[in-house]
Amino acid sequence: MKGLLLKDFYMAEKYCRAFFLIVVVFFGISLLGSASFFLLVYPCILMGLIPSSLLSYDEREKWDVYSGTLPCTRAQLVSGKYLTGLLGELPVILLTVALYGVSQARTGAFDPAVLARMAGVMLLLGLIGPATTLPFLFRFGSEKGRIAYFAVIVFLCAACGALNSIPLSTGENDLGSWLMLPSAGASLAVAAAAVLLYALSWRLSIAFYEKREL
C-alpha cells in the first residue's frame, strides 16, 4: 500500500500541479482579502477531484493492466485512490478552517466553536466529489465515467456560486456563509454523513472494480 501511495504522490506532483497552484492562489486571496464562501470551499472541492484525475492517467498509461502483474489486489488499488484523496483533502480542510479563523480574528469575532462547526461542512463538500465520481470511474473506466466526473465538477461549482450570490434577509452575510456555520449538532451530523458517504463509496468502488474486466 505504501508503494501505491508513493506512486500516486509522484503522479500528482507531475500531473496535478495546476490543482495545487489554484489552491495556493485561492488561499492567498483569502488571506489578503475577505474569506468568502466560494474562496474557502473551492480548494476543498478541487483537491477532492485529484484521485479521479489520477485514475484517468493510470488508464491512459495502462497502469490498470500492468498492476495485474504486481502482488497487490484490486481492493488495494481502489483503497490507494481513496487514501490519496483523504491525505490530500484533510490538510486543505485544516488550512481552510485556519484561514477562516484568521479572517474572524481580524474582525474581533474569533470563535473556536464556529471553526469546529465549519470543518464539518468543509469535510462534506470536499469528500462528496470523489465519493460520487470514483464509483463510476471504477465501474465504467475513465472514458465512460468522464461524464459523471464533469457533471460533478459543474454541479459543485454552480452550487457554490449560487449559494454565494443569495443574500440573507439580514443583508449582512451571504447564504453560503450561513450554511458554513450550522449548529453544533447539525455540524456533527454533516461530518458523520461525509465519512459515511465516503466509506460507502469506497466499498462500492471495490465491488465494481473486482468485477470489471480489464
Secondary structure, 3 states (H helix, E strand, C coil): CHHHHHHHHHHHHHHCHHHHHHHHHHHHHHHHCCCCHHHHHHHHHHHHCHHHHHHHHHHHCCHHHHHHHCCCCHHHHHHHHHHHHHHHHHHHHHHHHHHHHHHHHHCCCCCHHHHHHHHHHHHHHHHHHHHHHHHHHHHHHHHHHHHHHHHHHHHHHHHHHHHHHCECCCCCCEHHHHHHCCCHHHHHHHHHHHHHHHHHHHHHHHHHHHHCCC
